[in-house]
């Protein structure tokens, strides 16, 4: 007579299957960073743009350059041709305001999602769920090479820790987003990036995660990554001295005088210099892109070089803002991706943006105020 199996026997298959990658459909090898660099090299003009703009941004952050910087451009890049047109317009504007401002084009190829959605040009360049990542890498590097060759520096979000190997030589400024600032992986990655890095406050508005991320990225780290040949390697970093905090709001805006002063106190308590960049979008605009110029105008007074106290000669305690961020495109607003329908040119497919006329006017006004302030200071 056959006995009833014990409960443990029911969970013990006679022929166990694989125990790894049981939910992975496939692996597809892609071009290595070294191969892509050789295929799409950074030309001499692009190299010069990156070197000069990184030096300028570092000088601004360390107080050696009295100018300020603005990271401005599309929420995300989905149309390389439209991005090149935007870069051409930004190049002309940069020439007009170069005495007071360094303009960095926002060239975002990776988009973190709260749940699901289009994750950026690298992940899905066809915008159709085909996920041709190798094509996305080629498009991204090619676009960065062209933008820098025009003399326009590029800034982007560092999201996937493998991606910087593919085009970090063409990036002048990085952001670590609100969703990833608390991640150890991203703090370690930031410690090895070759450009200045801004850490955003948390989605709830809390500043501690950004301060801690900056402190972590200051030091050396060792972690697993890939080298230029795509081989898994232990990456050892020296630490990044060009960190700063990005105030992007949260449940409430945090670009007002009180919030700036509180941020300055938090940085001072942590032994960090006051280096603040205000993101005029997201929580600071109440997710209303049309309010971005209003936010920008409000922070310009805090970008001025604060005069000393006339009675004591001591430096003023006013917190300083070194930079700003704007989400801007050729045309205002946003559009949803619809299968089989080509997106409208120059309109964001992620967060809504302001259009070029508003962008142009806002930055010119900003430059005029800073220029007048500098002229008054020069006259004594």
C-alpha positions as CSV (number, residue, x, y, z in Angstrom):
1,X,0.0,0.0,0.0
2,X,1.5,3.4,-1.1
3,X,1.9,5.9,1.7
4,X,0.9,9.6,1.4
5,X,4.0,11.8,0.8
6,X,5.1,14.0,3.6
7,X,4.5,17.8,3.1
8,X,8.3,18.4,2.5
9,X,8.4,15.8,-0.3
10,X,5.8,17.8,-2.2
11,X,8.2,20.7,-2.5
12,X,11.1,18.6,-3.6
13,X,10.9,18.0,-7.4
14,X,12.7,14.9,-8.7
15,X,14.4,16.8,-11.5
16,X,15.0,20.4,-10.3
17,X,15.3,23.0,-13.0
18,X,17.6,26.0,-13.2
19,X,17.7,28.2,-10.1
20,X,19.2,31.3,-11.8
21,X,17.6,33.8,-14.2
22,X,14.3,32.0,-14.0
23,X,12.4,35.2,-14.8
24,X,14.8,36.5,-17.4
25,X,13.7,36.2,-21.0
26,X,17.0,36.8,-22.7
27,X,20.4,38.5,-22.7
28,X,21.6,40.5,-25.7
29,X,25.1,41.7,-25.8
30,X,25.7,45.3,-26.9
31,X,28.6,47.4,-28.2
32,X,31.2,48.1,-25.6
33,X,32.0,51.6,-24.4
34,X,35.4,51.4,-26.1
35,X,33.9,50.3,-29.4
36,X,31.3,53.2,-29.3
37,X,34.0,55.7,-28.5
38,X,36.0,54.6,-31.5
39,X,32.8,54.6,-33.7
40,X,31.7,58.0,-32.5
41,X,34.7,59.9,-31.3
42,X,34.6,63.2,-29.4
43,X,36.2,65.7,-31.9
44,X,38.6,68.5,-30.9
45,X,35.8,71.1,-30.7
46,X,33.6,68.9,-28.5
47,X,36.6,68.1,-26.3
48,X,37.3,71.8,-25.9
49,X,33.7,72.5,-25.0
50,X,33.6,69.9,-22.3
51,X,36.9,70.9,-20.8
52,X,36.1,74.6,-20.7
53,X,32.6,74.2,-19.4
54,X,33.6,71.8,-16.7
55,X,36.3,74.3,-15.6
56,X,33.8,77.2,-15.6
57,X,31.2,75.2,-13.6
58,X,33.8,74.2,-11.0
59,X,35.0,77.8,-10.8
60,X,31.4,79.0,-10.2
61,X,30.8,76.4,-7.5
62,X,34.1,77.1,-5.7
63,X,33.5,80.9,-5.8
64,X,36.3,81.7,-8.3
65,X,33.9,82.8,-11.1
66,X,31.2,85.4,-10.3
67,X,28.9,84.1,-13.1
68,X,26.0,81.8,-12.5
69,X,24.9,78.8,-14.5
70,X,21.5,77.6,-15.9
71,X,20.8,74.0,-16.9
72,X,18.1,74.4,-19.4
73,X,16.4,72.2,-22.0
74,X,13.8,69.5,-22.6
75,X,12.6,67.3,-19.7
76,X,13.8,64.4,-21.9
77,X,15.2,64.1,-25.4
78,X,13.1,61.9,-27.7
79,X,13.8,63.6,-31.1
80,X,17.5,64.2,-31.9
81,X,16.8,66.6,-34.7
82,X,14.6,68.8,-32.5
83,X,17.3,68.7,-29.8
84,X,19.9,69.9,-32.3
85,X,17.6,72.8,-33.2
86,X,17.2,73.7,-29.6
87,X,21.0,73.5,-29.1
88,X,21.5,75.9,-32.0
89,X,19.1,78.4,-30.4
90,X,20.8,78.0,-27.0
91,X,24.2,78.6,-28.6
92,X,23.0,82.0,-29.8
93,X,21.5,82.9,-26.4
94,X,24.6,81.8,-24.6
95,X,26.7,84.2,-26.6
96,X,24.3,87.1,-25.5
97,X,24.6,86.3,-21.8
98,X,28.1,84.8,-21.5
99,X,29.4,87.7,-19.4
100,X,27.0,86.7,-16.5
101,X,25.7,83.2,-17.2
102,X,27.0,79.8,-18.3
103,X,24.2,77.9,-20.1
104,X,24.3,74.1,-20.1
105,X,21.8,72.2,-22.2
106,X,19.7,69.7,-20.4
107,X,20.2,66.5,-22.5
108,X,18.4,63.8,-20.5
109,X,18.4,60.3,-22.0
110,X,17.2,58.3,-19.0
111,X,13.9,58.9,-17.2
112,X,13.1,57.3,-13.8
113,X,9.4,56.4,-13.6
114,X,7.2,56.2,-10.5
115,X,5.6,53.0,-11.9
116,X,6.0,52.4,-15.6
117,X,6.3,54.4,-18.8
118,X,8.8,55.4,-21.4
119,X,12.2,55.3,-19.8
120,X,14.2,57.5,-22.3
121,X,16.0,57.5,-25.6
122,X,18.7,55.0,-24.5
123,X,16.1,52.4,-23.3
124,X,13.6,52.8,-26.1
125,X,14.7,55.1,-29.0
126,X,11.8,54.0,-31.1
127,X,9.3,55.1,-28.5
128,X,7.4,51.9,-29.3
129,X,8.4,49.3,-26.8
130,X,11.1,47.8,-29.1
131,X,13.8,48.6,-26.6
132,X,16.7,48.8,-29.1
133,X,19.2,49.8,-26.4
134,X,22.2,49.6,-28.7
135,X,20.6,52.0,-31.2
136,X,19.8,54.2,-28.2
137,X,23.4,54.3,-27.0
138,X,24.5,55.3,-30.5
139,X,21.9,58.0,-30.9
140,X,22.8,59.4,-27.4
141,X,26.5,59.5,-28.0
142,X,26.2,60.9,-31.5
143,X,23.8,63.7,-30.3
144,X,26.1,64.6,-27.4
145,X,29.1,64.8,-29.8
146,X,27.2,67.1,-32.2
147,X,25.9,69.4,-29.4
148,X,29.3,69.8,-27.9
149,X,30.9,70.4,-31.3
150,X,28.5,73.3,-31.6
151,X,30.0,74.8,-28.4
152,X,27.1,74.0,-26.2
153,X,27.9,72.0,-23.0
154,X,25.5,69.2,-21.9
155,X,24.1,68.2,-18.6
156,X,22.2,65.0,-17.9
157,X,20.9,62.7,-15.1
158,X,23.1,59.8,-14.1
159,X,20.6,57.0,-13.6
160,X,22.0,53.6,-14.8
161,X,25.4,53.1,-13.3
162,X,26.7,51.4,-16.5
163,X,25.7,54.3,-18.9
164,X,28.4,56.9,-17.9
165,X,31.1,54.6,-19.5
166,X,29.5,55.2,-22.9
167,X,29.5,59.0,-23.0
168,X,30.7,60.7,-19.8
169,X,33.5,62.3,-21.8
170,X,30.7,64.4,-23.4
171,X,28.9,65.5,-20.3
172,X,29.8,68.7,-18.3
173,X,27.3,68.4,-15.5
174,X,25.3,65.6,-13.8
175,X,22.3,65.4,-11.6
176,X,21.4,62.6,-9.3
177,X,17.6,62.6,-9.1
178,X,15.3,62.8,-6.2
179,X,14.4,59.1,-6.4
180,X,18.0,57.9,-6.5
181,X,19.9,60.4,-4.2
182,X,19.4,58.0,-1.3
183,X,20.8,55.1,-3.2
184,X,24.3,53.9,-2.3
185,X,24.9,52.8,-5.8
186,X,24.4,56.3,-7.1
187,X,26.4,57.9,-4.4
188,X,29.3,55.6,-5.3
189,X,28.9,56.3,-9.0
190,X,28.8,60.1,-8.3
191,X,32.2,59.8,-6.5
192,X,33.8,58.7,-9.7
193,X,32.1,61.0,-12.3
194,X,34.5,63.4,-14.0
195,X,32.1,66.4,-13.8
196,X,30.3,68.4,-11.1
197,X,27.3,66.6,-9.6
198,X,24.1,68.0,-8.1
199,X,22.1,66.0,-5.6
200,X,18.4,66.6,-5.5
201,X,16.4,66.8,-2.3
202,X,14.0,63.9,-1.7
203,X,10.6,63.8,-3.4
204,X,9.1,64.8,0.0
205,X,11.2,67.9,0.1
206,X,13.6,66.5,2.7
207,X,17.2,67.8,2.4
208,X,19.0,65.3,4.5
209,X,19.3,62.7,1.8
210,X,21.0,65.2,-0.6
211,X,23.4,66.4,2.1
212,X,24.3,62.8,3.0
213,X,24.7,61.9,-0.7
214,X,27.1,64.8,-1.2
215,X,29.1,63.8,1.9
216,X,29.3,60.2,0.6
217,X,30.3,61.2,-2.9
218,X,33.2,63.3,-1.5
219,X,35.0,60.2,-0.4
220,X,36.6,57.3,-2.3
221,X,34.7,54.1,-3.0
222,X,35.2,50.7,-4.5
223,X,32.3,48.9,-6.2
224,X,31.5,46.6,-9.1
225,X,31.0,48.2,-12.5
226,X,32.3,47.8,-16.1
227,X,35.4,49.1,-17.7
228,X,35.8,50.5,-21.3
229,X,35.9,47.0,-22.7
230,X,32.6,46.0,-21.0
231,X,34.4,43.7,-18.6
232,X,33.0,43.5,-15.0
233,X,35.5,45.3,-12.8
234,X,36.1,46.7,-9.4
235,X,35.9,50.4,-9.8
236,X,37.9,52.4,-7.3
237,X,37.2,56.2,-7.2
238,X,38.9,59.2,-5.6
239,X,35.8,61.1,-4.6
240,X,34.1,64.1,-6.3
241,X,34.9,67.5,-4.9
242,X,32.4,69.4,-7.1
243,X,29.2,68.3,-5.4
244,X,26.2,70.6,-4.7
245,X,22.6,70.4,-3.6
246,X,19.6,70.9,-6.0
247,X,16.5,72.2,-4.4
248,X,13.5,70.9,-6.4
249,X,10.7,71.3,-3.9
250,X,8.6,68.5,-2.5
251,X,5.3,68.8,-0.8
252,X,6.0,72.5,-0.7
253,X,8.3,74.8,-2.6
254,X,11.8,75.4,-1.2
255,X,13.2,78.3,-3.2
256,X,12.0,81.1,-0.8
257,X,14.4,83.0,1.4
258,X,13.6,80.9,4.5
259,X,14.1,77.6,2.7
260,X,17.4,78.9,1.2
261,X,18.6,80.0,4.6
262,X,17.6,76.6,6.1
263,X,19.5,74.8,3.4
264,X,22.6,76.9,4.0
265,X,22.4,76.1,7.7
266,X,22.1,72.4,7.0
267,X,25.1,72.5,4.7
268,X,27.1,74.4,7.3
269,X,26.2,72.0,10.0
270,X,27.5,69.2,7.8
271,X,30.8,71.0,7.2
272,X,29.9,71.6,3.5
273,X,30.1,74.9,1.6
274,X,26.9,76.6,0.6
275,X,26.4,75.5,-3.0
276,X,22.8,75.6,-4.0
277,X,21.0,75.1,-7.4
278,X,17.3,75.7,-7.6
279,X,15.2,73.5,-9.9
280,X,12.4,75.9,-11.1
281,X,10.2,72.9,-12.1
282,X,8.8,70.0,-10.1
283,X,7.7,70.9,-6.6
284,X,9.0,74.4,-6.9
285,X,6.6,75.3,-9.7
286,X,3.7,73.2,-8.2
287,X,4.2,71.1,-11.4
288,X,2.9,74.0,-13.4
289,X,5.5,74.7,-16.1
290,X,4.2,78.2,-16.7
291,X,5.4,79.2,-13.2
292,X,9.0,78.4,-13.9
293,X,9.9,82.0,-15.1
294,X,8.3,83.3,-11.9
295,X,10.5,81.0,-9.8
296,X,13.6,81.9,-11.7
297,X,12.9,85.6,-11.2
298,X,12.4,85.1,-7.5
299,X,15.8,83.4,-7.0
300,X,17.9,85.9,-9.0
301,X,18.4,88.2,-5.9
302,X,20.0,85.3,-4.2
303,X,22.4,84.8,-7.1
304,X,23.9,88.3,-6.6
305,X,27.2,88.7,-4.8
306,X,26.0,89.7,-1.3
307,X,27.5,93.1,-0.2
308,X,29.4,93.2,3.1
309,X,27.8,94.6,6.2
310,X,28.6,98.4,6.2
311,X,28.8,98.6,10.0
312,X,31.2,95.7,10.6
313,X,32.8,95.0,7.2
314,X,31.8,91.3,7.6
315,X,30.5,89.3,4.7
316,X,26.8,89.2,4.5
317,X,25.0,86.1,5.6
318,X,22.6,86.0,2.7
319,X,22.6,82.4,1.2
320,X,24.0,82.2,-2.3
321,X,22.5,80.3,-5.2
322,X,25.0,79.3,-7.9
323,X,22.6,77.9,-10.5
324,X,19.1,77.2,-11.7
325,X,17.4,74.5,-13.8
326,X,14.6,75.0,-16.3
327,X,12.5,72.5,-18.2
328,X,12.1,74.0,-21.7
329,X,11.5,72.9,-25.2
330,X,10.9,74.4,-28.6
331,X,7.1,74.4,-27.9
332,X,5.3,74.6,-24.6
333,X,3.3,71.8,-22.9
334,X,3.5,68.0,-23.1
335,X,2.0,65.2,-25.1
336,X,1.3,61.6,-24.5
337,X,2.8,58.8,-26.6
338,X,0.2,57.2,-28.7
339,X,1.1,53.9,-30.5
340,X,1.3,54.4,-34.3
341,X,1.2,58.3,-34.0
342,X,4.3,60.3,-34.5
343,X,4.8,62.8,-31.7
344,X,4.6,66.5,-32.5
345,X,8.0,68.0,-33.0
346,X,9.4,70.1,-30.2
347,X,6.9,69.1,-27.6
348,X,7.9,67.1,-24.5
349,X,6.7,63.5,-24.2
350,X,7.4,63.5,-20.4
351,X,7.0,66.5,-18.1
352,X,5.5,69.7,-19.6
353,X,7.9,72.4,-20.5
354,X,7.9,76.1,-21.2
355,X,8.4,77.1,-24.9
356,X,11.4,78.8,-26.4
357,X,10.1,82.4,-26.4
358,X,9.5,82.2,-22.6
359,X,12.9,80.6,-22.1
360,X,14.7,83.2,-24.1
361,X,12.9,86.1,-22.4
362,X,13.4,84.7,-18.9
363,X,17.2,84.1,-19.3
364,X,17.7,87.6,-20.9
365,X,15.9,89.2,-17.9
366,X,18.0,87.2,-15.5
367,X,21.2,88.2,-17.3
368,X,20.2,91.9,-17.3
369,X,19.6,91.9,-13.6
370,X,22.9,90.2,-12.8
371,X,24.8,92.4,-15.3
372,X,23.4,95.6,-13.7
373,X,24.4,94.3,-10.3
374,X,27.9,93.6,-11.4
375,X,28.2,97.1,-13.0
376,X,27.1,98.7,-9.8
377,X,29.6,96.7,-7.8
378,X,32.4,97.6,-10.2
379,X,31.5,101.3,-9.8
380,X,31.7,100.9,-6.0
